[in-house]
């Protein structure tokens, strides 16, 4: 079962992809990961803090913004 923070993280990543008007494959390439790695992040039930930090650094987003629900921003 996915935790709330995991669901929020995945929704925020999807929103970031959409806000940048990119396909997942183009987004993945732009941040230096494979499409498969991005798909895994978007489906994983338990994204580690290390993966969260790495992703945030690649995208240039504060890690807290990736796990903060949009209504809290």
Biopython code that builds the backbone (N, CA, C, O; Angstrom):
import numpy as np
from Bio.PDB.StructureBuilder import StructureBuilder

atoms = [
    (1, "UNK", "N", (0.839, -1.183, 0.000)),
    (1, "UNK", "CA", (0.000, 0.000, 0.000)),
    (1, "UNK", "C", (0.888, 1.253, 0.000)),
    (1, "UNK", "O", (1.881, 1.330, 0.724)),
    (2, "UNK", "N", (0.509, 2.212, -0.817)),
    (2, "UNK", "CA", (1.274, 3.450, -0.912)),
    (2, "UNK", "C", (0.975, 4.361, 0.267)),
    (2, "UNK", "O", (-0.169, 4.487, 0.705)),
    (3, "UNK", "N", (2.019, 4.989, 0.766)),
    (3, "UNK", "CA", (1.832, 5.974, 1.823)),
    (3, "UNK", "C", (1.301, 7.261, 1.205)),
    (3, "UNK", "O", (1.391, 7.468, -0.006)),
    (4, "UNK", "N", (0.750, 8.116, 2.047)),
    (4, "UNK", "CA", (0.236, 9.396, 1.565)),
    (4, "UNK", "C", (1.354, 10.218, 0.938)),
    (4, "UNK", "O", (1.163, 10.822, -0.117)),
    (5, "UNK", "N", (2.522, 10.245, 1.581)),
    (5, "UNK", "CA", (3.630, 11.043, 1.039)),
    (5, "UNK", "C", (4.093, 10.497, -0.308)),
    (5, "UNK", "O", (4.508, 11.262, -1.179)),
    (6, "UNK", "N", (4.026, 9.184, -0.482)),
    (6, "UNK", "CA", (4.404, 8.589, -1.759)),
    (6, "UNK", "C", (3.418, 8.991, -2.857)),
    (6, "UNK", "O", (3.826, 9.330, -3.968)),
    (7, "UNK", "N", (2.130, 8.954, -2.545)),
    (7, "UNK", "CA", (1.106, 9.372, -3.524)),
    (7, "UNK", "C", (1.278, 10.839, -3.880)),
    (7, "UNK", "O", (1.186, 11.215, -5.049)),
    (8, "UNK", "N", (1.526, 11.664, -2.880)),
    (8, "UNK", "CA", (1.718, 13.101, -3.118)),
    (8, "UNK", "C", (2.951, 13.318, -3.989)),
    (8, "UNK", "O", (2.911, 14.102, -4.937)),
    (9, "UNK", "N", (4.044, 12.629, -3.673)),
    (9, "UNK", "CA", (5.264, 12.732, -4.472)),
    (9, "UNK", "C", (4.971, 12.407, -5.934)),
    (9, "UNK", "O", (5.336, 13.171, -6.828)),
    (10, "UNK", "N", (4.317, 11.286, -6.174)),
    (10, "UNK", "CA", (4.043, 10.867, -7.544)),
    (10, "UNK", "C", (3.108, 11.844, -8.254)),
    (10, "UNK", "O", (3.308, 12.143, -9.431)),
    (11, "UNK", "N", (2.103, 12.337, -7.561)),
    (11, "UNK", "CA", (1.208, 13.334, -8.163)),
    (11, "UNK", "C", (1.956, 14.626, -8.481)),
    (11, "UNK", "O", (1.725, 15.235, -9.526)),
    (12, "UNK", "N", (2.844, 15.046, -7.593)),
    (12, "UNK", "CA", (3.608, 16.277, -7.825)),
    (12, "UNK", "C", (4.586, 16.119, -8.987)),
    (12, "UNK", "O", (4.807, 17.067, -9.740)),
    (13, "UNK", "N", (5.168, 14.940, -9.139)),
    (13, "UNK", "CA", (6.050, 14.693, -10.284)),
    (13, "UNK", "C", (5.234, 14.756, -11.572)),
    (13, "UNK", "O", (5.648, 15.390, -12.542)),
    (14, "UNK", "N", (4.081, 14.100, -11.581)),
    (14, "UNK", "CA", (3.220, 14.142, -12.775)),
    (14, "UNK", "C", (2.816, 15.579, -13.101)),
    (14, "UNK", "O", (2.791, 15.968, -14.268)),
    (15, "UNK", "N", (2.501, 16.361, -12.080)),
    (15, "UNK", "CA", (2.128, 17.764, -12.294)),
    (15, "UNK", "C", (3.304, 18.546, -12.867)),
    (15, "UNK", "O", (3.122, 19.381, -13.754)),
    (16, "UNK", "N", (4.506, 18.282, -12.366)),
    (16, "UNK", "CA", (5.693, 18.965, -12.874)),
    (16, "UNK", "C", (5.932, 18.626, -14.345)),
    (16, "UNK", "O", (6.305, 19.494, -15.134)),
    (17, "UNK", "N", (5.718, 17.377, -14.707)),
    (17, "UNK", "CA", (5.855, 16.966, -16.112)),
    (17, "UNK", "C", (4.832, 17.711, -16.959)),
    (17, "UNK", "O", (5.161, 18.249, -18.017)),
    (18, "UNK", "N", (3.594, 17.739, -16.488)),
    (18, "UNK", "CA", (2.516, 18.425, -17.209)),
    (18, "UNK", "C", (2.771, 19.926, -17.304)),
    (18, "UNK", "O", (2.588, 20.522, -18.366)),
    (19, "UNK", "N", (3.189, 20.532, -16.207)),
    (19, "UNK", "CA", (3.458, 21.977, -16.193)),
    (19, "UNK", "C", (4.563, 22.366, -17.173)),
    (19, "UNK", "O", (4.589, 23.486, -17.683)),
    (20, "UNK", "N", (5.471, 21.430, -17.429)),
    (20, "UNK", "CA", (6.558, 21.672, -18.375)),
    (20, "UNK", "C", (6.181, 21.279, -19.806)),
    (20, "UNK", "O", (7.001, 21.363, -20.720)),
    (21, "UNK", "N", (4.928, 20.849, -19.986)),
    (21, "UNK", "CA", (4.407, 20.469, -21.310)),
    (21, "UNK", "C", (5.327, 19.460, -22.004)),
    (21, "UNK", "O", (5.695, 19.621, -23.168)),
    (22, "UNK", "N", (5.685, 18.421, -21.252)),
    (22, "UNK", "CA", (6.606, 17.412, -21.776)),
    (22, "UNK", "C", (5.981, 16.030, -21.696)),
    (22, "UNK", "O", (5.124, 15.762, -20.853)),
    (23, "UNK", "N", (6.426, 15.164, -22.585)),
    (23, "UNK", "CA", (6.111, 13.751, -22.467)),
    (23, "UNK", "C", (7.051, 13.159, -21.424)),
    (23, "UNK", "O", (8.131, 13.695, -21.177)),
    (24, "UNK", "N", (6.637, 12.052, -20.814)),
    (24, "UNK", "CA", (7.480, 11.437, -19.790)),
    (24, "UNK", "C", (8.865, 11.101, -20.326)),
    (24, "UNK", "O", (9.861, 11.286, -19.627)),
    (25, "UNK", "N", (8.938, 10.609, -21.558)),
    (25, "UNK", "CA", (10.256, 10.233, -22.108)),
    (25, "UNK", "C", (11.158, 11.453, -22.261)),
    (25, "UNK", "O", (12.359, 11.368, -22.006)),
    (26, "UNK", "N", (10.592, 12.587, -22.676)),
    (26, "UNK", "CA", (11.384, 13.808, -22.834)),
    (26, "UNK", "C", (11.783, 14.385, -21.479)),
    (26, "UNK", "O", (12.894, 14.887, -21.308)),
    (27, "UNK", "N", (10.870, 14.308, -20.527)),
    (27, "UNK", "CA", (11.148, 14.787, -19.171)),
    (27, "UNK", "C", (12.286, 13.976, -18.558)),
    (27, "UNK", "O", (13.230, 14.531, -17.997)),
    (28, "UNK", "N", (12.179, 12.653, -18.677)),
    (28, "UNK", "CA", (13.218, 11.776, -18.125)),
    (28, "UNK", "C", (14.577, 12.119, -18.731)),
    (28, "UNK", "O", (15.572, 12.238, -18.015)),
    (29, "UNK", "N", (14.610, 12.275, -20.035)),
    (29, "UNK", "CA", (15.873, 12.599, -20.710)),
    (29, "UNK", "C", (16.419, 13.941, -20.228)),
    (29, "UNK", "O", (17.626, 14.093, -20.041)),
    (30, "UNK", "N", (15.530, 14.910, -20.029)),
    (30, "UNK", "CA", (15.977, 16.251, -19.635)),
    (30, "UNK", "C", (16.597, 16.283, -18.234)),
    (30, "UNK", "O", (17.397, 17.167, -17.930)),
    (31, "UNK", "N", (16.230, 15.324, -17.386)),
    (31, "UNK", "CA", (16.794, 15.294, -16.031)),
    (31, "UNK", "C", (17.846, 14.195, -15.864)),
    (31, "UNK", "O", (18.358, 13.970, -14.768)),
    (32, "UNK", "N", (18.158, 13.520, -16.965)),
    (32, "UNK", "CA", (19.255, 12.557, -16.941)),
    (32, "UNK", "C", (18.935, 11.187, -16.387)),
    (32, "UNK", "O", (19.809, 10.515, -15.839)),
    (33, "UNK", "N", (17.676, 10.761, -16.527)),
    (33, "UNK", "CA", (17.317, 9.399, -16.134)),
    (33, "UNK", "C", (16.608, 8.737, -17.311)),
    (33, "UNK", "O", (16.195, 9.407, -18.258)),
    (34, "UNK", "N", (16.472, 7.426, -17.242)),
    (34, "UNK", "CA", (15.784, 6.711, -18.311)),
    (34, "UNK", "C", (14.277, 6.780, -18.095)),
    (34, "UNK", "O", (13.801, 7.056, -16.994)),
    (35, "UNK", "N", (13.549, 6.524, -19.157)),
    (35, "UNK", "CA", (12.091, 6.476, -19.057)),
    (35, "UNK", "C", (11.678, 5.387, -18.074)),
    (35, "UNK", "O", (10.711, 5.546, -17.328)),
    (36, "UNK", "N", (12.407, 4.294, -18.079)),
    (36, "UNK", "CA", (12.112, 3.190, -17.158)),
    (36, "UNK", "C", (12.287, 3.619, -15.699)),
    (36, "UNK", "O", (11.474, 3.269, -14.844)),
    (37, "UNK", "N", (13.348, 4.377, -15.421)),
    (37, "UNK", "CA", (13.564, 4.864, -14.054)),
    (37, "UNK", "C", (12.434, 5.799, -13.629)),
    (37, "UNK", "O", (11.964, 5.730, -12.493)),
    (38, "UNK", "N", (11.999, 6.669, -14.533)),
    (38, "UNK", "CA", (10.895, 7.576, -14.216)),
    (38, "UNK", "C", (9.617, 6.782, -13.971)),
    (38, "UNK", "O", (8.891, 7.052, -13.014)),
    (39, "UNK", "N", (9.343, 5.811, -14.824)),
    (39, "UNK", "CA", (8.149, 4.982, -14.651)),
    (39, "UNK", "C", (8.185, 4.269, -13.305)),
    (39, "UNK", "O", (7.163, 4.154, -12.629)),
    (40, "UNK", "N", (9.356, 3.793, -12.921)),
    (40, "UNK", "CA", (9.496, 3.113, -11.628)),
    (40, "UNK", "C", (9.184, 4.075, -10.474)),
    (40, "UNK", "O", (8.490, 3.704, -9.528)),
    (41, "UNK", "N", (9.694, 5.299, -10.553)),
    (41, "UNK", "CA", (9.403, 6.297, -9.510)),
    (41, "UNK", "C", (7.907, 6.580, -9.417)),
    (41, "UNK", "O", (7.371, 6.785, -8.327)),
    (42, "UNK", "N", (7.238, 6.588, -10.571)),
    (42, "UNK", "CA", (5.814, 6.916, -10.596)),
    (42, "UNK", "C", (4.927, 5.748, -10.185)),
    (42, "UNK", "O", (3.732, 5.932, -9.956)),
    (43, "UNK", "N", (5.500, 4.542, -10.088)),
    (43, "UNK", "CA", (4.712, 3.368, -9.720)),
    (43, "UNK", "C", (5.141, 2.734, -8.405)),
    (43, "UNK", "O", (4.398, 1.943, -7.825)),
    (44, "UNK", "N", (6.324, 3.073, -7.937)),
    (44, "UNK", "CA", (6.886, 2.456, -6.734)),
    (44, "UNK", "C", (6.015, 2.747, -5.515)),
    (44, "UNK", "O", (5.558, 3.874, -5.322)),
    (45, "UNK", "N", (5.792, 1.726, -4.700)),
    (45, "UNK", "CA", (5.004, 1.903, -3.480)),
    (45, "UNK", "C", (5.807, 2.496, -2.341)),
    (45, "UNK", "O", (5.243, 2.892, -1.321)),
    (46, "UNK", "N", (7.122, 2.561, -2.504)),
    (46, "UNK", "CA", (7.964, 3.013, -1.404)),
    (46, "UNK", "C", (9.219, 3.692, -1.948)),
    (46, "UNK", "O", (10.284, 3.077, -1.991)),
    (47, "UNK", "N", (9.105, 4.943, -2.358)),
    (47, "UNK", "CA", (10.253, 5.693, -2.862)),
    (47, "UNK", "C", (11.129, 6.074, -1.670)),
    (47, "UNK", "O", (10.656, 6.683, -0.711)),
    (48, "UNK", "N", (12.401, 5.712, -1.741)),
    (48, "UNK", "CA", (13.313, 5.996, -0.627)),
    (48, "UNK", "C", (13.645, 7.483, -0.562)),
    (48, "UNK", "O", (13.487, 8.216, -1.539)),
    (49, "UNK", "N", (14.104, 7.906, 0.601)),
    (49, "UNK", "CA", (14.529, 9.301, 0.754)),
    (49, "UNK", "C", (15.710, 9.616, -0.154)),
    (49, "UNK", "O", (15.827, 10.732, -0.661)),
    (50, "UNK", "N", (16.579, 8.643, -0.358)),
    (50, "UNK", "CA", (17.725, 8.848, -1.249)),
    (50, "UNK", "C", (17.250, 9.108, -2.675)),
    (50, "UNK", "O", (17.776, 9.990, -3.354)),
    (51, "UNK", "N", (16.252, 8.341, -3.133)),
    (51, "UNK", "CA", (15.703, 8.556, -4.477)),
    (51, "UNK", "C", (14.992, 9.898, -4.555)),
    (51, "UNK", "O", (15.105, 10.608, -5.554)),
    (52, "UNK", "N", (14.266, 10.243, -3.513)),
    (52, "UNK", "CA", (13.575, 11.537, -3.462)),
    (52, "UNK", "C", (14.582, 12.678, -3.563)),
    (52, "UNK", "O", (14.396, 13.604, -4.352)),
    (53, "UNK", "N", (15.640, 12.614, -2.774)),
    (53, "UNK", "CA", (16.672, 13.655, -2.797)),
    (53, "UNK", "C", (17.358, 13.735, -4.157)),
    (53, "UNK", "O", (17.585, 14.828, -4.675)),
    (54, "UNK", "N", (17.688, 12.586, -4.734)),
    (54, "UNK", "CA", (18.345, 12.561, -6.043)),
    (54, "UNK", "C", (17.438, 13.172, -7.107)),
    (54, "UNK", "O", (17.883, 13.980, -7.922)),
    (55, "UNK", "N", (16.175, 12.785, -7.096)),
    (55, "UNK", "CA", (15.229, 13.318, -8.076)),
    (55, "UNK", "C", (15.085, 14.826, -7.915)),
    (55, "UNK", "O", (15.128, 15.565, -8.898)),
    (56, "UNK", "N", (14.915, 15.278, -6.690)),
    (56, "UNK", "CA", (14.748, 16.713, -6.429)),
    (56, "UNK", "C", (15.957, 17.504, -6.922)),
    (56, "UNK", "O", (15.806, 18.581, -7.500)),
    (57, "UNK", "N", (17.143, 16.973, -6.695)),
    (57, "UNK", "CA", (18.359, 17.656, -7.142)),
    (57, "UNK", "C", (18.413, 17.732, -8.668)),
    (57, "UNK", "O", (18.778, 18.766, -9.227)),
    (58, "UNK", "N", (18.052, 16.647, -9.335)),
    (58, "UNK", "CA", (18.068, 16.622, -10.798)),
    (58, "UNK", "C", (17.089, 17.632, -11.391)),
    (58, "UNK", "O", (17.378, 18.276, -12.399)),
    (59, "UNK", "N", (15.924, 17.760, -10.751)),
    (59, "UNK", "CA", (14.871, 18.631, -11.264)),
    (59, "UNK", "C", (15.056, 20.075, -10.807)),
    (59, "UNK", "O", (14.548, 21.004, -11.434)),
    (60, "UNK", "N", (15.784, 20.251, -9.715)),
    (60, "UNK", "CA", (15.971, 21.599, -9.189)),
    (60, "UNK", "C", (14.808, 22.067, -8.340)),
    (60, "UNK", "O", (14.459, 23.248, -8.325)),
    (61, "UNK", "N", (14.213, 21.114, -7.629)),
    (61, "UNK", "CA", (13.068, 21.398, -6.761)),
    (61, "UNK", "C", (13.447, 21.010, -5.338)),
    (61, "UNK", "O", (14.146, 20.019, -5.125)),
    (62, "UNK", "N", (12.990, 21.784, -4.374)),
    (62, "UNK", "CA", (13.196, 21.430, -2.968)),
    (62, "UNK", "C", (12.480, 20.099, -2.696)),
    (62, "UNK", "O", (11.311, 19.956, -3.053)),
    (63, "UNK", "N", (13.154, 19.128, -2.074)),
    (63, "UNK", "CA", (12.509, 17.843, -1.795)),
    (63, "UNK", "C", (11.186, 17.981, -1.042)),
    (63, "UNK", "O", (10.257, 17.206, -1.269)),
    (64, "UNK", "N", (11.099, 18.962, -0.151)),
    (64, "UNK", "CA", (9.856, 19.159, 0.597)),
    (64, "UNK", "C", (8.696, 19.498, -0.335)),
    (64, "UNK", "O", (7.560, 19.099, -0.080)),
    (65, "UNK", "N", (8.973, 20.229, -1.409)),
    (65, "UNK", "CA", (7.913, 20.581, -2.355)),
    (65, "UNK", "C", (7.381, 19.365, -3.099)),
    (65, "UNK", "O", (6.255, 19.379, -3.598)),
    (66, "UNK", "N", (8.186, 18.320, -3.174)),
    (66, "UNK", "CA", (7.741, 17.108, -3.858)),
    (66, "UNK", "C", (6.827, 16.250, -2.994)),
    (66, "UNK", "O", (6.067, 15.435, -3.517)),
    (67, "UNK", "N", (6.893, 16.424, -1.679)),
    (67, "UNK", "CA", (6.036, 15.601, -0.813)),
    (67, "UNK", "C", (4.980, 16.428, -0.086)),
    (67, "UNK", "O", (4.219, 15.900, 0.725)),
    (68, "UNK", "N", (4.938, 17.713, -0.379)),
    (68, "UNK", "CA", (3.929, 18.592, 0.223)),
    (68, "UNK", "C", (2.682, 18.572, -0.664)),
    (68, "UNK", "O", (2.774, 18.841, -1.862)),
    (69, "UNK", "N", (1.515, 18.256, -0.085)),
    (69, "UNK", "CA", (0.279, 18.275, -0.879)),
    (69, "UNK", "C", (0.047, 19.650, -1.494)),
    (69, "UNK", "O", (0.387, 20.669, -0.892)),
    (70, "UNK", "N", (-0.526, 19.678, -2.680)),
    (70, "UNK", "CA", (-0.711, 20.945, -3.398)),
    (70, "UNK", "C", (-1.574, 21.929, -2.616)),
    (70, "UNK", "O", (-1.382, 23.138, -2.741)),
    (71, "UNK", "N", (-2.510, 21.449, -1.821)),
    (71, "UNK", "CA", (-3.352, 22.361, -1.042)),
    (71, "UNK", "C", (-2.579, 23.022, 0.095)),
    (71, "UNK", "O", (-3.049, 23.995, 0.684)),
    (72, "UNK", "N", (-1.380, 22.491, 0.409)),
    (72, "UNK", "CA", (-0.550, 23.065, 1.471)),
    (72, "UNK", "C", (0.449, 24.088, 0.950)),
    (72, "UNK", "O", (1.118, 24.760, 1.736)),
    (73, "UNK", "N", (0.552, 24.210, -0.359)),
    (73, "UNK", "CA", (1.551, 25.106, -0.962)),
    (73, "UNK", "C", (1.046, 26.516, -1.051)),
    (73, "UNK", "O", (1.758, 27.397, -1.532)),
]
sb = StructureBuilder()
sb.init_structure("model")
sb.init_model(0)
sb.init_chain("A")
sb.init_seg("    ")
for serial, (resi, resn, name, xyz) in enumerate(atoms, 1):
    if name == "N":
        sb.init_residue(resn, " ", resi, " ")
    sb.init_atom(name, np.array(xyz, "f"), 0.0, 1.0, " ", f" {name:<3s}", serial, name[0])
structure = sb.get_structure()
